[in-house]
């Protein structure tokens, strides 16, 4: 049986897999459902296996071949050690390496080089690599962390709308837009906030950046405060990165650069590839480590 | 049957009542269980009735007399109109007036005069009275409001501890104390935050003020940020108050003054009386309004 490698990108909404030759040349891709190892590890195992089989079929290979594969998985929620071990031990691949979804994103974005990546989506997490070692900052979630993420920005905007309603802060177009959405009843904002998940707050982030770009003073204040926390975290992560190379990923990546410090803006690079490509590369690297550089 | 009045202070942990002569002279007091009309309106009706009966017994009066009383109730959660009406219609008193717990606190603190009150406890709410009309600011709860309350201060401290752990902000004695409490495992803070109610965050507020008073730079920064939001809200409420008279109430009232602007510190007064006394005074006022000033 030919020894293929598998790169797998598993997240809360879907799971993607790519099968490749040992040198990393992708032969086929597959997709399946959610692979959230925190909320449903057994279902994650099923999704991961299905995505792998679909990739084999896409490549014209027998799906039973996944049992011989060397797989590298980047999964959300891997900071809970027990569940990672549980999933690891129940997957069908010959070799299985599991790491964070952040690591495969970093690998995709900057390849094997040193540098740093910031994932600015609903949350915010920072990774820096120096001589092959990756360090993390942030990513603690909405409640007491992720200060630069869209959820916290949206949350700050709702809060600002309430302050404007109370006459504590000045009103502006952006707070008017929010109050309008809640029919000028502050209790609607309070109730929305009570029921909302981070992603619900996050959907206000694009509105915020829109108004900030148009010069709205309250929107600018919130965008600047968010950018200040990102700048601080970037300072900390660049101190852990082996090279002045920074890549922004996530939904807010196109929106943030104008608000960041010049010292960070000046070292921004485009991502080389996506997280799935990063997973394939890491699978190839790990296989090489196991079999010797000649393989 | 003699026409007595009742003042009632109903909150989430207990309900207190005082029976008084129509002129406000208190004859007896009673206490019962929780009277939270938001979470359990039927139980609130029972607690209110029990506290009233206990006050009558304490005064040596027949508890059946509560049916003839003119009662003024200050209750938490009265911004939900339907429940207030529900409770109002099921209470046994001859006359029943229900308003917020804030209003009776204001009445107790500054009597019939114009001025303002800030309740700085787990949350933060501001009230100003001008020519008898009371206006409110804040009090929107932990999630998107109550910026000056103990819950938000404690929350900010936990967040600061995570930033210190990540090396994004400098460490200090107060962040070390928090990290020590969680055995230097940031996941402990994240898990605590996930499970916590506002009061759980609020218990870190005294620790914060302790360290701030001792000169801890991180604690000072959080205390100053909290005081800045209180100063802003006080500016807004003093603009709605008919006289430069300000009273701080709530668990943080003794801790905040040193951090506030001189323009607010200089008009601080001590509370004349507590919220229950305020409820009795409002019951007397309402009865007078109904029966004519001669009664």
Interface residues (C-beta under 8 A of the other chain):
Chain A: X79 X137 X138 X140 X141 X143 X144 X145 X147 X155 X158 X159 X162 X163 X166 X167 X168 X169 X186 X187 X189 X190 X193 X194 X232 X233 X235 X236 X239
Chain B: X79 X137 X138 X140 X141 X143 X144 X145 X147 X155 X158 X159 X162 X163 X166 X167 X168 X169 X186 X187 X189 X190 X193 X194 X232 X233 X235 X236 X239
